[in-house]
Structures are given as C-alpha cells and as structure tokens.
C-alpha cells in the first residue's frame, strides 16, 4: 500500500519472528500490463488486491468498534462482530492485545468483561468467549 500509494517515507517498521526471505519488487511495474499476457503478473495483482481489500475491511471494522464511546460498547461491538454464527468462538487476541486493539486500558477491559459475565451476557476463559444473549442490543 505504501509503495503503490507513493508514500514519501514508511511510517511503519517490520520485525520478522524467524529468518525470512524478502522479495523486493519495482512497484512502478506492478500496475503496468506486460506486453504479452503473463499469468504470474495477473496472479500477483489478484493476490495484492485481495490482501489490500482484506486489510481495508479489517481497518473499517476496527474504526467501527473504536468510535463507540464506552469500553463496554467497544467490547460489545467487537464481540458481536467476532461471533462466527456459533455462540462459542475464539478471538485472536490475549487481554492486552484486545485492549490495545480497542484503545482501552487493560484494567477497564477486564472490569467490563467481568461485569458482562456477572450479568450473564457472556462467559469467557482466556480468548474463548460464549455469548449468552444478543449483546449488540444490550449496549
């Protein structure tokens, strides 16, 4: 996104968890069609667009959760979106990561989750949640 958007500087850094191979591409050539049809180029463009679209959706979801005024409303928004058609599901975050994602203090998040559990809206253990009600309607 930064290369194709011609960002003057990268406002991010990257840290690999393990030894990695980095492929450097000339971004100015990515969006230009090959003189002869090139299956590899087409596949690269499809994959790039798919990745950018998924990231855009994820950021839109995050903004939707973060615009809620209270910690409880942010949590309810996030959990109702994370629910996958089953009442019990896992989220990809631990408590600190969830607090960071929702831009709330970890202690406020923990208090909110405990309160929701005491009210019988949810039960949870680590990153596994069970919804006992339509929490989106209980804001």
Secondary structure as a PSIPRED ss2 file (coil, helix, strand):
# PSIPRED VFORMAT (PSIPRED V4.0)

   1 X C   1.000  0.000  0.000
   2 X C   1.000  0.000  0.000
   3 X C   1.000  0.000  0.000
   4 X C   1.000  0.000  0.000
   5 X C   1.000  0.000  0.000
   6 X C   1.000  0.000  0.000
   7 X C   1.000  0.000  0.000
   8 X C   1.000  0.000  0.000
   9 X C   1.000  0.000  0.000
  10 X C   1.000  0.000  0.000
  11 X C   1.000  0.000  0.000
  12 X C   1.000  0.000  0.000
  13 X C   1.000  0.000  0.000
  14 X C   1.000  0.000  0.000
  15 X C   1.000  0.000  0.000
  16 X C   1.000  0.000  0.000
  17 X C   1.000  0.000  0.000
  18 X C   1.000  0.000  0.000
  19 X C   1.000  0.000  0.000
  20 X C   1.000  0.000  0.000
  21 X C   1.000  0.000  0.000
  22 X C   1.000  0.000  0.000
  23 X C   1.000  0.000  0.000
  24 X C   1.000  0.000  0.000
  25 X C   1.000  0.000  0.000
  26 X C   1.000  0.000  0.000
  27 X H   0.000  1.000  0.000
  28 X H   0.000  1.000  0.000
  29 X H   0.000  1.000  0.000
  30 X H   0.000  1.000  0.000
  31 X C   1.000  0.000  0.000
  32 X C   1.000  0.000  0.000
  33 X C   1.000  0.000  0.000
  34 X C   1.000  0.000  0.000
  35 X C   1.000  0.000  0.000
  36 X C   1.000  0.000  0.000
  37 X C   1.000  0.000  0.000
  38 X C   1.000  0.000  0.000
  39 X H   0.000  1.000  0.000
  40 X H   0.000  1.000  0.000
  41 X H   0.000  1.000  0.000
  42 X H   0.000  1.000  0.000
  43 X H   0.000  1.000  0.000
  44 X H   0.000  1.000  0.000
  45 X H   0.000  1.000  0.000
  46 X H   0.000  1.000  0.000
  47 X H   0.000  1.000  0.000
  48 X H   0.000  1.000  0.000
  49 X H   0.000  1.000  0.000
  50 X H   0.000  1.000  0.000
  51 X H   0.000  1.000  0.000
  52 X H   0.000  1.000  0.000
  53 X H   0.000  1.000  0.000
  54 X H   0.000  1.000  0.000
  55 X H   0.000  1.000  0.000
  56 X H   0.000  1.000  0.000
  57 X H   0.000  1.000  0.000
  58 X H   0.000  1.000  0.000
  59 X H   0.000  1.000  0.000
  60 X H   0.000  1.000  0.000
  61 X H   0.000  1.000  0.000
  62 X H   0.000  1.000  0.000
  63 X H   0.000  1.000  0.000
  64 X H   0.000  1.000  0.000
  65 X H   0.000  1.000  0.000
  66 X H   0.000  1.000  0.000
  67 X C   1.000  0.000  0.000
  68 X C   1.000  0.000  0.000
  69 X C   1.000  0.000  0.000
  70 X C   1.000  0.000  0.000
  71 X H   0.000  1.000  0.000
  72 X H   0.000  1.000  0.000
  73 X H   0.000  1.000  0.000
  74 X H   0.000  1.000  0.000
  75 X H   0.000  1.000  0.000
  76 X H   0.000  1.000  0.000
  77 X H   0.000  1.000  0.000
  78 X H   0.000  1.000  0.000
  79 X H   0.000  1.000  0.000
  80 X H   0.000  1.000  0.000
  81 X H   0.000  1.000  0.000
  82 X H   0.000  1.000  0.000
  83 X C   1.000  0.000  0.000
  84 X C   1.000  0.000  0.000
  85 X C   1.000  0.000  0.000
  86 X C   1.000  0.000  0.000
  87 X C   1.000  0.000  0.000
  88 X E   0.000  0.000  1.000
  89 X E   0.000  0.000  1.000
  90 X E   0.000  0.000  1.000
  91 X C   1.000  0.000  0.000
  92 X C   1.000  0.000  0.000
  93 X C   1.000  0.000  0.000
  94 X C   1.000  0.000  0.000
  95 X H   0.000  1.000  0.000
  96 X H   0.000  1.000  0.000
  97 X H   0.000  1.000  0.000
  98 X H   0.000  1.000  0.000
  99 X H   0.000  1.000  0.000
 100 X H   0.000  1.000  0.000
 101 X H   0.000  1.000  0.000
 102 X H   0.000  1.000  0.000
 103 X C   1.000  0.000  0.000
 104 X C   1.000  0.000  0.000
 105 X C   1.000  0.000  0.000
 106 X H   0.000  1.000  0.000
 107 X H   0.000  1.000  0.000
 108 X H   0.000  1.000  0.000
 109 X H   0.000  1.000  0.000
 110 X H   0.000  1.000  0.000
 111 X H   0.000  1.000  0.000
 112 X H   0.000  1.000  0.000
 113 X H   0.000  1.000  0.000
 114 X H   0.000  1.000  0.000
 115 X H   0.000  1.000  0.000
 116 X H   0.000  1.000  0.000
 117 X H   0.000  1.000  0.000
 118 X H   0.000  1.000  0.000
 119 X C   1.000  0.000  0.000
 120 X C   1.000  0.000  0.000
 121 X C   1.000  0.000  0.000
 122 X E   0.000  0.000  1.000
 123 X E   0.000  0.000  1.000
 124 X E   0.000  0.000  1.000
 125 X E   0.000  0.000  1.000
 126 X C   1.000  0.000  0.000
 127 X C   1.000  0.000  0.000
 128 X E   0.000  0.000  1.000
 129 X E   0.000  0.000  1.000
 130 X E   0.000  0.000  1.000
 131 X E   0.000  0.000  1.000
 132 X C   1.000  0.000  0.000
 133 X C   1.000  0.000  0.000
 134 X C   1.000  0.000  0.000
 135 X H   0.000  1.000  0.000
 136 X H   0.000  1.000  0.000
 137 X H   0.000  1.000  0.000
 138 X C   1.000  0.000  0.000
 139 X C   1.000  0.000  0.000
